[in-house]
Amino acid sequence: MKVRGQNADRYFPGKEAMIRWVDQPSLVLLLSHLPENRRAPFRNYVVQRMIEETIQPDGTCFETFRRINLLAEK
């Protein structure tokens, strides 16, 4: 088995680009498991918190993102 960490940090050119990334692929699968009446409030909360945590003085958004890559063979 091989395990490798990857730094996949990225800058988004603005809030709208970051929000599109949050909506797809980040939340799309999760939202389908929530009751219909909880989806929009949950999505809006996540988006608001992401903006608060990632917005930079120049209007870009910086997201720290780490991946763990696994390779296993039988």
C-alpha positions as CSV (number, residue, x, y, z in Angstrom):
1,M,0.0,0.0,0.0
2,K,1.2,3.5,-0.8
3,V,-0.1,6.6,1.1
4,R,0.8,10.0,-0.1
5,G,-0.3,13.4,1.1
6,Q,-1.1,16.2,-1.3
7,N,-1.3,19.9,-0.8
8,A,-4.2,21.1,-3.1
9,D,-4.6,24.6,-1.6
10,R,-6.2,27.1,-4.1
11,Y,-7.1,30.6,-4.6
12,F,-10.5,31.4,-6.1
13,P,-10.8,34.7,-8.0
14,G,-13.8,35.7,-6.0
15,K,-16.7,34.7,-3.8
16,E,-18.8,33.5,-6.7
17,A,-16.2,31.0,-7.9
18,M,-15.7,29.7,-4.4
19,I,-19.5,29.3,-3.9
20,R,-19.7,27.3,-7.2
21,W,-17.0,25.0,-5.9
22,V,-18.9,24.6,-2.6
23,D,-22.1,23.8,-4.4
24,Q,-20.5,21.4,-6.9
25,P,-18.8,19.0,-6.0
26,S,-18.6,19.7,-2.3
27,L,-22.2,19.7,-1.2
28,V,-24.1,18.1,-4.0
29,L,-24.0,14.5,-2.6
30,L,-24.5,15.5,1.0
31,L,-27.6,17.7,0.4
32,S,-29.5,14.7,-1.2
33,H,-29.4,13.0,2.2
34,L,-30.9,15.9,4.1
35,P,-34.7,16.5,4.4
36,E,-35.9,18.9,1.8
37,N,-36.6,21.7,4.3
38,R,-33.1,21.5,5.7
39,R,-31.1,21.7,2.5
40,A,-31.2,25.4,1.8
41,P,-30.5,26.5,5.4
42,F,-27.6,24.1,5.6
43,R,-26.2,25.1,2.2
44,N,-26.5,28.8,3.1
45,Y,-24.8,28.3,6.5
46,V,-21.8,26.4,4.8
47,V,-21.5,29.1,2.1
48,Q,-21.5,31.9,4.7
49,R,-18.9,30.3,6.9
50,M,-16.7,29.5,3.9
51,I,-16.8,33.1,2.8
52,E,-15.9,34.3,6.4
53,E,-13.0,31.8,6.6
54,T,-11.5,32.2,3.1
55,I,-12.0,35.8,2.0
56,Q,-8.8,37.8,1.4
57,P,-8.4,41.6,1.5
58,D,-8.2,41.6,-2.3
59,G,-11.5,39.9,-2.7
60,T,-10.1,36.4,-3.6
61,C,-10.8,33.4,-1.5
62,F,-8.0,31.1,-0.3
63,E,-9.0,27.5,0.6
64,T,-6.6,25.2,2.4
65,F,-7.3,21.8,1.0
66,R,-5.3,18.6,1.8
67,R,-5.8,15.2,0.1
68,I,-4.7,11.8,1.1
69,N,-4.0,9.6,-1.8
70,L,-4.1,5.8,-1.3
71,L,-3.0,3.1,-3.7
72,A,-3.6,-0.5,-2.7
73,E,-3.3,-3.7,-4.6
74,K,-4.5,-7.2,-3.8
